Amino acid sequence: MTADATSLTTQAETQTEAHAVEAHGSGGIGNPVLGMLLFIASEVMFFAGLFAAYFTIRANFIDIDGVRRWPPLAYDALLQPFRLFTDSGQLNLIVPATIILILSSVTCQLGVNAIKRGDRTGFLRNFAVTLVLGGTFLLMQAYDYSVLINEGLTMGATTFGTTYFTMTGFHGAHVFGGVLMLGVVAYRGMAGQFSAKHHDMVEATSLYWHFVDIVWIVLFSVIYLLPLLSRKGAL
Amino acid sequence: MKPRRAALVGLVFPLIAVVYFVVPTVVGAPVDYAGVTLLLALGVAVSLMAFVLFSGIQKS
């Protein structure tokens, strides 16, 4: 790189950082983070609508034999999260997928902490791992769908199938969106666009990723763990 | 007011949700699960909005 080019790059970095300081104001937080928080607030209400529908359907559902039961008896064995194999011998990957998504949130936060310290290598490494873990979660969810569909749980099978695929499907779409955002952040990171002072998009993306992770933990608890407690008579 | 403290305003809605759940349960009336769920989520959403609002005030 020539001396002129180096000077221009340094000047551009200084301007970018000055812009970041200006955007943050005195003691405030950056506009991208504020925007993301507003977006997450709207997303909370979006998922709340889905959960509200789920709980209403769950409360009023009567199985084919006339008994109040959730999930329907036909799919009960399929939705045992802690069984490694289904009755037909197919792998049940829902718990490993959950662990992977939680781990991805940890690596994402490590990436944010790294860029805050100015450690670009650490940031890129952690975001690359997060990206891979997010992609793996999506692949595992696709596999899980194929197992469920092969076992007869389709979107049109019962209201349970409809609510299950709607909720997990919308969550999967959000994970896909998050993976795209992580990809863009990693690409920009490789281009050297983030520093210890200028990393608003990194923080905004990590907030979104944590939100998606929390939604999955709630989804997993409601769909898989709540029926376990119901069967034991706790709820 | 500090943004984190302002976010506590969202706690009002989970409290209403608890009342909305407990009263029908005690009386023996059907519980409105959709309403309870939405009130809980509204608490989170309002907390975020309050945080954003007060952070914005600090900036300006």
Interface residues (C-beta under 8 A of the other chain):
Chain A: H24 G25 S26 G27 G28 I29 L34 L37 L38 I40 A41 S42 V44 M45 F47 A48 G49 F51 A52 A53 F55 T56 R58 A59
Chain B: P30 V31 Y33 A34 G35 V36 T37 L38 L40 A41 L42 V44 A45 V46 L48 M49 F51 V52 S55 G56 Q58 K59 S60
